[in-house]
Amino acid sequence: MHQFIYLPDRQNHGAIFRQINPVINGQSLYASEWGYTTWNLDVYDLNNFRQALQLAFSQRDRLIGNQDGSFSSFQDLGRVLYFHTQLTTHDGAAIVDSNCFVDESDVPPIDTWFYFDQEKAILFCWIPKKYESVMQAAIDVEIMNSYHWLDEAGPLTHQKIVTAMVL
């Protein structure tokens, strides 16, 4: 697994939530060049998202173990974002304004992913409160309307997730 180096003086948020870099078909998902993250694999291939998330889950379990505890305050700690994986311009606006929080293909970092709806090509991510403004900066400049805060765009779905997490 390739580890990226975080350089706090450059405010590069790219490495913080990319501690996991899954290998799919012998190739690392990410490459880091010139301080930003890009995909080594086809970002339009939905199977790459599905496989990457499965591998990330297995690596997370090994890194942090299974946590027993209450999720009742997870809403206070961050927000759920959903991302339309097939809507990207690769223009660099979102990566620049988010200080590399999203990658070159506008994808939020893998360590925030928690569900992928392959049928709809939608990736669900949990964005910690500290990085909400960083993610909002990406949302504000991304012209394809591919990012949405779930509590605003899908309040019923958001409530189902909140209810499931608290139980």
N, CA, C and O of each residue as an XYZ file, in Angstrom:
668
protein
N       0.850     -1.168      0.000
C       0.000      0.000      0.000
C       0.902      1.238      0.000
O       1.788      1.364      0.845
N       0.678      2.133     -0.932
C       1.462      3.363     -1.040
C       0.923      4.402     -0.067
O      -0.288      4.609      0.004
N       1.792      5.048      0.674
C       1.393      6.098      1.612
C       1.771      7.460      1.035
O       2.866      7.633      0.500
N       0.865      8.418      1.146
C       1.133      9.764      0.703
C       1.634     10.590      1.874
O       1.297     10.312      3.025
N       2.411     11.571      1.596
C       2.984     12.419      2.633
C       2.177     13.707      2.723
O       1.989     14.400      1.723
N       1.706     14.024      3.912
C       0.952     15.255      4.148
C       1.923     16.383      4.456
O       2.784     16.257      5.327
N       1.780     17.470      3.742
C       2.626     18.645      3.955
C       1.756     19.769      4.508
O       1.150     20.510      3.733
N       1.679     19.914      5.840
C       0.744     20.865      6.435
C       0.997     22.311      6.041
O       0.061     23.110      6.027
N       2.224     22.668      5.723
C       2.503     24.052      5.363
C       1.917     24.415      4.004
O       1.779     25.597      3.688
N       1.578     23.437      3.214
C       0.996     23.691      1.890
C      -0.520     23.583      1.909
O      -1.159     23.816      0.883
N      -1.117     23.235      3.055
C      -2.556     23.045      3.185
C      -3.096     22.079      2.147
O      -4.201     22.264      1.636
N      -2.335     21.066      1.837
C      -2.762     20.044      0.894
C      -3.549     18.996      1.677
O      -2.985     18.240      2.467
N      -4.854     18.964      1.446
C      -5.726     18.040      2.158
C      -5.770     16.666      1.494
O      -6.470     15.775      1.976
N      -5.048     16.481      0.416
C      -5.139     15.265     -0.379
C      -4.730     13.992      0.305
O      -5.297     12.941      0.004
N      -3.790     14.026      1.196
C      -3.270     12.802      1.805
C      -3.989     12.409      3.086
O      -3.909     11.252      3.499
N      -4.680     13.325      3.716
C      -5.278     13.052      5.013
C      -6.269     11.890      4.942
O      -6.230     11.001      5.792
N      -7.140     11.883      3.962
C      -8.151     10.840      3.843
C      -7.882      9.908      2.666
O      -8.807      9.362      2.064
N      -6.629      9.740      2.354
C      -6.223      8.759      1.348
C      -5.120      7.872      1.916
O      -4.137      7.575      1.237
N      -5.291      7.458      3.155
C      -4.329      6.557      3.776
C      -4.444      5.156      3.188
O      -3.497      4.372      3.244
N      -5.589      4.851      2.634
C      -5.817      3.571      1.970
C      -5.711      3.802      0.471
O      -6.357      4.693     -0.081
N      -4.889      2.993     -0.177
C      -4.714      3.080     -1.625
C      -4.816      1.655     -2.180
O      -3.798      1.001     -2.408
N      -6.056      1.174     -2.399
C      -6.244     -0.217     -2.783
C      -5.611     -0.549     -4.127
O      -5.500      0.295     -5.016
N      -5.204     -1.802     -4.243
C      -4.642     -2.315     -5.493
C      -5.718     -3.142     -6.175
O      -6.228     -4.110     -5.611
N      -6.056     -2.750     -7.393
C      -7.075     -3.432     -8.195
C      -6.403     -3.930     -9.465
O      -5.813     -3.153    -10.215
N      -6.498     -5.224     -9.695
C      -5.864     -5.848    -10.864
C      -4.393     -5.471    -10.982
O      -3.895     -5.186    -12.071
N      -3.708     -5.476     -9.841
C      -2.274     -5.218     -9.819
C      -1.867     -3.761     -9.923
O      -0.680     -3.460    -10.043
N      -2.833     -2.849     -9.879
C      -2.548     -1.416    -10.027
C      -3.120     -0.641     -8.852
O      -4.277     -0.844     -8.483
N      -2.321      0.249     -8.256
C      -2.816      1.120     -7.184
C      -3.878      2.054     -7.737
O      -3.758      2.563     -8.852
N      -4.915      2.272     -6.947
C      -5.995      3.167     -7.372
C      -5.474      4.575     -7.638
O      -5.814      5.193     -8.647
N      -4.631      5.082     -6.708
C      -4.176      6.467     -6.790
C      -2.701      6.589     -7.135
O      -1.885      5.713     -6.846
N      -2.403      7.706     -7.759
C      -1.026      8.184     -7.890
C      -1.039      9.615     -7.372
O      -2.037     10.324     -7.498
N       0.054     10.021     -6.801
C       0.162     11.390     -6.318
C       1.304     12.052     -7.072
O       2.465     11.660     -6.948
N       0.953     13.055     -7.850
C       1.951     13.761     -8.646
C       1.794     15.260     -8.438
O       0.684     15.790     -8.460
N       2.900     15.922     -8.240
C       2.909     17.380     -8.113
C       1.972     17.860     -7.015
O       1.426     18.960     -7.102
N       1.780     17.045     -5.983
C       0.978     17.457     -4.840
C      -0.508     17.206     -4.972
O      -1.266     17.590     -4.081
N      -0.956     16.582     -6.040
C      -2.373     16.263     -6.157
C      -2.543     14.795     -6.511
O      -1.614     14.139     -6.981
N      -3.748     14.295     -6.274
C      -4.047     12.883     -6.477
C      -4.802     12.683     -7.772
O      -5.717     13.438     -8.101
N      -4.406     11.654     -8.504
C      -5.081     11.278     -9.734
C      -5.297      9.766     -9.724
O      -4.613      9.046     -8.996
N      -6.224      9.293    -10.511
C      -6.505      7.864    -10.591
C      -5.563      7.201    -11.584
O      -5.292      7.751    -12.651
N      -5.064      6.021    -11.236
C      -4.320      5.178    -12.168
C      -5.270      4.320    -12.992
O      -4.881      3.777    -14.026
N      -6.508      4.199    -12.539
C      -7.515      3.356    -13.175
C      -8.581      4.221    -13.826
O      -8.624      5.434    -13.624
N      -9.435      3.586    -14.605
C     -10.503      4.290    -15.305
C     -11.568      4.759    -14.316
O     -12.265      3.937    -13.720
N     -11.695      6.057    -14.138
C     -12.648      6.627    -13.187
C     -14.096      6.439    -13.660
O     -15.021      6.572    -12.859
N     -14.303      6.137    -14.924
C     -15.646      5.919    -15.442
C     -16.083      4.462    -15.345
O     -17.237      4.150    -15.641
N     -15.194      3.569    -14.941
C     -15.526      2.160    -14.761
C     -16.095      1.984    -13.354
O     -15.364      2.069    -12.367
N     -17.389      1.742    -13.270
C     -18.058      1.637    -11.973
C     -17.522      0.486    -11.133
O     -17.563      0.547     -9.904
N     -17.022     -0.556    -11.775
C     -16.441     -1.674    -11.025
C     -15.219     -1.235    -10.225
O     -14.936     -1.807     -9.172
N     -14.497     -0.240    -10.703
C     -13.341      0.260     -9.956
C     -13.782      0.890     -8.635
O     -13.113      0.724     -7.615
N     -14.907      1.612     -8.651
C     -15.437      2.183     -7.408
C     -15.872      1.065     -6.460
O     -15.556      1.092     -5.270
N     -16.595      0.086     -6.994
C     -17.096     -1.015     -6.170
C     -15.944     -1.794     -5.537
O     -15.950     -2.051     -4.334
N     -14.968     -2.164     -6.345
C     -13.825     -2.921     -5.828
C     -13.003     -2.101     -4.842
O     -12.564     -2.620     -3.816
N     -12.794     -0.831     -5.148
C     -12.007      0.033     -4.261
C     -12.678      0.143     -2.898
O     -12.003      0.084     -1.871
N     -13.997      0.302     -2.877
C     -14.705      0.422     -1.596
C     -14.623     -0.893     -0.814
O     -14.410     -0.870      0.398
N     -14.787     -2.017     -1.475
C     -14.671     -3.308     -0.788
C     -13.280     -3.480     -0.178
O     -13.147     -3.900      0.971
N     -12.258     -3.155     -0.945
C     -10.891     -3.260     -0.434
C     -10.640     -2.267      0.698
O      -9.958     -2.585      1.673
N     -11.191     -1.073      0.562
C     -11.024     -0.067      1.619
C     -11.662     -0.544      2.919
O     -11.084     -0.365      3.991
N     -12.851     -1.152      2.836
C     -13.495     -1.674      4.045
C     -12.626     -2.720      4.726
O     -12.468     -2.701      5.947
N     -12.073     -3.619      3.953
C     -11.250     -4.664      4.569
C      -9.982     -4.067      5.187
O      -9.538     -4.525      6.239
N      -9.402     -3.062      4.552
C      -8.208     -2.422      5.105
C      -8.548     -1.587      6.333
O      -7.763     -1.538      7.280
N      -9.697     -0.936      6.333
C     -10.115     -0.151      7.500
C     -10.285     -1.055      8.711
O      -9.859     -0.713      9.814
N     -10.910     -2.211      8.502
C     -11.103     -3.142      9.612
C      -9.778     -3.538     10.233
O      -9.675     -3.653     11.454
N      -8.767     -3.746      9.412
C      -7.452     -4.115      9.931
C      -6.778     -2.941     10.626
O      -6.085     -3.130     11.626
N      -6.973     -1.735     10.110
C      -6.309     -0.563     10.681
C      -6.923     -0.104     11.997
O      -6.206      0.222     12.943
N      -8.258     -0.078     12.054
C      -8.905      0.473     13.246
C      -9.682     -0.563     14.037
O     -10.131     -0.282     15.148
N      -9.848     -1.751     13.484
C     -10.617     -2.773     14.180
C     -12.095     -2.460     14.117
O     -12.497     -1.385     13.672
N     -12.878     -3.379     14.552
C     -14.322     -3.149     14.601
C     -14.641     -2.337     15.837
O     -14.299     -2.732     16.951
N     -15.282     -1.224     15.649
C     -15.580     -0.325     16.759
C     -16.977     -0.608     17.293
O     -17.951     -0.590     16.540
N     -17.072     -0.864     18.569
C     -18.367     -0.991     19.223
C     -18.624      0.323     19.929
O     -17.818      0.778     20.741
N     -19.735      0.915     19.615
C     -20.039      2.177     20.266
C     -21.240      2.824     19.623
O     -21.780      2.323     18.636
N     -21.644      3.915     20.174
C     -22.812      4.625     19.700
C     -22.445      5.572     18.568
O     -21.415      6.247     18.592
N     -23.320      5.595     17.584
C     -23.158      6.532     16.482
C     -24.143      7.684     16.626
O     -24.388      8.413     15.665
N     -24.705      7.853     17.809
C     -25.764      8.839     18.000
C     -25.301     10.260     17.708
O     -26.126     11.114     17.383
N     -24.016     10.535     17.814
C     -23.555     11.903     17.587
C     -22.833     12.068     16.254
O     -22.207     13.102     16.022
N     -22.909     11.063     15.368
C     -22.157     11.188     14.122
C     -22.605     12.390     13.297
O     -21.809     12.943     12.537
N     -23.866     12.804     13.433
C     -24.336     13.998     12.715
C     -23.614     15.253     13.184
O     -23.376     16.172     12.400
N     -23.273     15.286     14.451
C     -22.576     16.446     14.999
C     -21.119     16.477     14.565
O     -20.459     17.512     14.660
N     -20.623     15.356     14.093
C     -19.213     15.244     13.725
C     -18.953     15.428     12.235
O     -17.801     15.538     11.817
N     -20.013     15.462     11.429
C     -19.831     15.621      9.991
C     -21.142     15.477      9.239
O     -22.218     15.407      9.834
N     -21.028     15.433      7.907
C     -22.216     15.361      7.055
C     -22.026     14.306      5.976
O     -20.905     13.964      5.597
N     -23.155     13.802      5.494
C     -23.141     12.843      4.407
C     -23.242     13.616      3.084
O     -24.085     14.495      2.910
N     -22.357     13.252      2.176
C     -22.315     13.833      0.831
C     -22.553     12.714     -0.161
O     -22.098     11.589      0.047
N     -23.265     13.012     -1.241
C     -23.267     12.021     -2.307
C     -22.733     12.656     -3.576
O     -22.912     13.845     -3.841
N     -22.071     11.810     -4.345
C     -21.321     12.250     -5.526
C     -21.712     11.389     -6.722
O     -21.643     10.161     -6.665
N     -22.125     12.046     -7.805
C     -22.429     11.350     -9.058
C     -21.100     11.062     -9.765
O     -20.476     11.966    -10.320
N     -20.680      9.812     -9.739
C     -19.338      9.460    -10.199
C     -19.114      9.675    -11.690
O     -17.972      9.800    -12.131
N     -20.169      9.719    -12.453
C     -20.006      9.855    -13.897
C     -20.078     11.301    -14.381
O     -20.034     11.556    -15.585
N     -20.186     12.240    -13.454
C     -20.246     13.656    -13.802
C     -18.964     14.355    -13.363
O     -18.816     14.709    -12.193
N     -18.058     14.550    -14.280
C     -16.823     15.261    -13.983
C     -16.307     15.927    -15.247
O     -16.485     15.419    -16.354
N     -15.674     17.055    -15.066
C     -15.091     17.756    -16.217
C     -13.582     17.574    -16.284
O     -12.970     17.855    -17.314
N     -12.981     17.111    -15.202
C     -11.515     17.011    -15.100
C     -10.864     18.366    -15.369
O      -9.757     18.435    -15.903
N     -11.563     19.449    -14.993
C     -11.035     20.783    -15.276
C     -10.113     21.316    -14.180
O      -9.431     22.321    -14.377
N     -10.092     20.647    -13.031
C      -9.185     21.046    -11.964
C      -9.727     22.078    -11.005
O      -9.079     22.372    -10.001
N     -10.899     22.643    -11.277
C     -11.425     23.692    -10.400
C     -11.689     23.178     -8.990
O     -11.303     23.823     -8.015
N     -12.340     22.031     -8.871
C     -12.687     21.495     -7.554
C     -11.446     21.083     -6.773
O     -11.382     21.296     -5.563
N     -10.470     20.501     -7.442
C      -9.248     20.077     -6.741
C      -8.473     21.295     -6.224
O      -7.904     21.258     -5.133
N      -8.457     22.347     -6.998
C      -7.731     23.554     -6.583
C      -8.445     24.223     -5.415
O      -7.814     24.530     -4.404
N      -9.746     24.452     -5.535
C     -10.471     25.174     -4.486
C     -10.603     24.382     -3.194
O     -10.810     24.964     -2.129
N     -10.485     23.053     -3.275
C     -10.553     22.233     -2.063
C      -9.165     21.901     -1.520
O      -9.029     21.079     -0.613
N      -8.145     22.536     -2.071
C      -6.767     22.255     -1.649
C      -6.475     20.761     -1.690
O      -5.896     20.202     -0.759
N      -6.881     20.129     -2.777
C      -6.625     18.705     -3.055
C      -7.449     17.753     -2.209
O      -7.127     16.566     -2.155
N      -8.500     18.222     -1.545
C      -9.368     17.305     -0.799
C     -10.019     16.330     -1.771
O      -9.971     15.120     -1.547
N     -10.630     16.833     -2.852
C     -11.106     15.961     -3.923
C      -9.940     15.733     -4.875
O      -8.968     16.489     -4.875
N     -10.046     14.697     -5.678
C      -8.938     14.403     -6.578
C      -9.158     15.037     -7.948
O     -10.117     15.779     -8.158
N      -8.261     14.735     -8.865
C      -8.311     15.335    -10.196
C      -9.614     15.032    -10.932
O     -10.033     15.801    -11.797
N     -10.250     13.927    -10.594
C     -11.517     13.543    -11.221
C     -12.724     13.991    -10.403
O     -13.842     13.538    -10.649
N     -12.507     14.870     -9.441
C     -13.542     15.433     -8.568
C     -14.045     14.462     -7.505
O     -15.008     14.780     -6.807
N     -13.434     13.304     -7.360
C     -13.877     12.275     -6.424
C     -13.395     12.605     -5.003
O     -12.213     12.881     -4.799
N     -14.303     12.577     -4.029
C     -13.880     12.748     -2.634
C     -12.920     11.622     -2.232
O     -12.899     10.571     -2.871
N     -12.135     11.835     -1.187
C     -11.131     10.843     -0.807
C     -11.741      9.527     -0.318
O     -12.792      9.510      0.324
N     -11.061      8.434     -0.635
C     -11.570      7.085     -0.371
C     -11.837      6.813      1.101
O     -12.741      6.039      1.417
N     -11.103      7.406      1.988
C     -11.318      7.137      3.407
C     -12.639      7.713      3.915
O     -13.038      7.430      5.044
N     -13.326      8.518      3.096
C     -14.635      9.054      3.473
C     -15.774      8.228      2.868
O     -16.931      8.426      3.238
N     -15.476      7.322      1.960
C     -16.509      6.531      1.284
C     -17.132      5.526      2.249
O     -16.434      4.910      3.055
N     -18.474      5.363      2.159
C     -19.092      4.307      2.956
C     -20.132      3.504      2.197
O     -20.522      2.434      2.666
N     -20.601      3.969      1.042
C     -21.568      3.190      0.260
C     -21.490      3.615     -1.190
O     -21.325      4.796     -1.495
N     -21.610      2.641     -2.089
C     -21.627      2.928     -3.524
C     -22.853      2.281     -4.136
O     -23.013      1.062     -4.072
N     -23.716      3.085     -4.728
C     -24.885      2.602     -5.456
C     -24.466      2.464     -6.913
O     -24.494      3.432     -7.674
N     -24.074      1.245     -7.294
C     -23.530      1.030     -8.635
C     -24.587      1.259     -9.715
O     -24.268      1.732    -10.806
N     -25.836      0.928     -9.416
C     -26.910      1.105    -10.392
C     -27.084      2.579    -10.777
O     -27.315      2.897    -11.944
N     -26.973      3.463     -9.799
C     -27.137      4.904    -10.034
C     -25.808      5.635    -10.175
O     -25.780      6.834    -10.453
N     -24.701      4.906     -9.983
C     -23.343      5.483    -10.058
C     -23.158      6.623     -9.049
O     -22.564      7.657     -9.356
N     -23.688      6.401     -7.825
C     -23.605      7.411     -6.775
C     -22.770      6.867     -5.619
O     -22.998      5.765     -5.120
N     -21.807      7.671     -5.216
C     -20.919      7.343     -4.116
C     -21.319      8.181     -2.897
O     -21.457      9.400     -2.992
N     -21.504      7.511     -1.749
C     -21.850      8.204     -0.516
C     -20.601      8.324      0.343
O     -19.843      7.367      0.502
N     -20.401      9.516      0.892
C     -19.209      9.815      1.685
C     -19.632     10.525      2.966
O     -20.630     11.245      2.997
N     -18.855     10.307      4.016
C     -19.064     11.025      5.258
C     -17.925     12.026      5.389
O     -16.759     11.644      5.482
N     -18.273     13.309      5.397
C     -17.287     14.382      5.453
C     -17.225     14.929      6.881
O     -18.207     15.481      7.376
N     -16.071     14.777      7.546
C     -15.945     15.302      8.912
C     -16.188     16.812      8.946
O     -15.852     17.535      8.008
N     -16.773     17.262     10.039
C     -17.138     18.674     10.201
C     -15.983     19.620      9.857
O     -16.191     20.647      9.211
N     -14.779     19.275     10.285
C     -13.611     20.128     10.029
C     -13.378     20.349      8.531
O     -12.770     21.348      8.144
N     -13.853     19.431      7.685
C     -13.608     19.514      6.246
C     -14.856     19.874      5.438
O     -14.828     19.856      4.208
N     -15.942     20.198      6.127
C     -17.158     20.591      5.409
C     -16.928     21.831      4.550
O     -17.381     21.883      3.407
N     -16.236     22.816      5.082
C     -16.001     24.042      4.307
C     -15.074     23.771      3.117
O     -15.207     24.394      2.064
N     -14.160     22.860      3.289
C     -13.259     22.482      2.194
C     -14.071     21.804      1.087
O     -13.904     22.103     -0.096
N     -14.955     20.884      1.496
C     -15.814     20.212      0.520
C     -16.778     21.209     -0.110
O     -17.058     21.127     -1.306
N     -17.285     22.142      0.677
C     -18.194     23.160      0.138
C     -17.499     24.005     -0.922
O     -18.126     24.408     -1.901
N     -16.225     24.274     -0.739
C     -15.471     25.030     -1.744
C     -15.451     24.272     -3.066
O     -15.559     24.881     -4.131
N     -15.314     22.948     -3.008
C     -15.358     22.138     -4.231
C     -16.754     22.178     -4.850
O     -16.899     22.305     -6.066
N     -17.772     22.067     -4.008
C     -19.164     22.111     -4.486
C     -19.434     23.432     -5.201
O     -20.078     23.456     -6.250
N     -18.946     24.519     -4.635
C     -19.227     25.854     -5.176
C     -18.656     26.087     -6.569
O     -19.198     26.891     -7.327
N     -17.569     25.397     -6.920
C     -16.954     25.629     -8.234
C     -17.197     24.506     -9.232
O     -16.890     24.656    -10.415
N     -17.742     23.389     -8.777
C     -17.941     22.234     -9.650
C     -19.191     22.455    -10.502
O     -20.300     22.504     -9.970
N     -19.023     22.588    -11.811
C     -20.111     23.018    -12.699
C     -21.065     21.904    -13.131
O     -22.120     22.198    -13.694
N     -20.731     20.644    -12.888
C     -21.577     19.534    -13.324
C     -22.663     19.182    -12.308
O     -23.489     18.309    -12.573
N     -22.675     19.849    -11.149
C     -23.660     19.588    -10.099
C     -23.609     18.131     -9.641
O     -24.642     17.487     -9.455
N     -22.394     17.628     -9.466
C     -22.225     16.221     -9.105
C     -22.179     15.971     -7.600
O     -22.260     14.821     -7.167
N     -22.050     17.024     -6.798
C     -21.992     16.886     -5.345
C     -23.297     17.385     -4.720
O     -23.890     18.366     -5.168
N     -23.723     16.674     -3.665
C     -24.918     17.107     -2.929
C     -24.779     16.707     -1.469
O     -24.349     15.597     -1.157
N     -25.145     17.615     -0.583
C     -25.253     17.255      0.836
C     -26.567     16.510      0.985
O     -27.618     17.016      0.592
N     -26.513     15.318      1.546
C     -27.696     14.471      1.629
C     -28.786     15.074      2.503
O     -29.968     14.927      2.189
N     -28.426     15.748      3.591
C     -29.449     16.335      4.458
C     -30.252     17.419      3.752
O     -31.391     17.689      4.133
N     -29.680     18.039      2.740
C     -30.383     19.076      1.971
C     -31.114     18.497      0.766
O     -32.272     18.837      0.523
N     -30.449     17.627      0.010
C     -30.998     17.129     -1.247
C     -31.894     15.904     -1.082
O     -32.780     15.669     -1.903
N     -31.669     15.132     -0.036
C     -32.451     13.916      0.199
C     -32.742     13.714      1.669
O     -32.258     12.757      2.272
N     -33.534     14.611      2.258
C     -33.738     14.547      3.711
C     -34.349     13.235      4.199
O     -34.030     12.801      5.306
N     -35.211     12.589      3.420
C     -35.801     11.324      3.862
C     -34.749     10.215      3.900
O     -34.695      9.436      4.852
N     -33.927     10.148      2.877
C     -32.838      9.168      2.860
C     -31.858      9.462      3.985
O     -31.378      8.550      4.658
N     -31.567     10.733      4.181
C     -30.666     11.128      5.268
C     -31.215     10.660      6.610
O     -30.470     10.132      7.436
N     -32.506     10.849      6.831
C     -33.106     10.439      8.102
C     -33.037      8.924      8.279
O     -32.846      8.447      9.397
N     -33.190      8.160      7.197
C     -33.085      6.696      7.283
C     -31.665      6.303      7.713
O     -31.487      5.403      8.534
N     -30.680      6.971      7.165
C     -29.282      6.669      7.528
C     -29.039      7.027      8.985
O     -28.424      6.255      9.721
N     -29.513      8.183      9.404
C     -29.331      8.617     10.789
C     -29.989      7.614     11.732
O     -29.392      7.222     12.734
N     -31.193      7.205     11.422
C     -31.920      6.243     12.260
C     -31.158      4.922     12.329
O     -31.024      4.334     13.402
N     -30.661      4.458     11.191
C     -29.926      3.192     11.151
C     -28.628      3.272     11.939
O     -28.232      2.297     12.577
N     -27.963      4.416     11.905
C     -26.686      4.574     12.593
C     -26.880      4.645     14.102
O     -26.009      4.197     14.847
N     -27.986      5.192     14.569
C     -28.215      5.359     15.993
C     -28.626      4.036     16.636
O     -28.336      3.803     17.809
N     -29.290      3.179     15.885
C     -29.777      1.906     16.460
C     -28.666      0.964     16.804
O     -28.918     -0.137     17.292
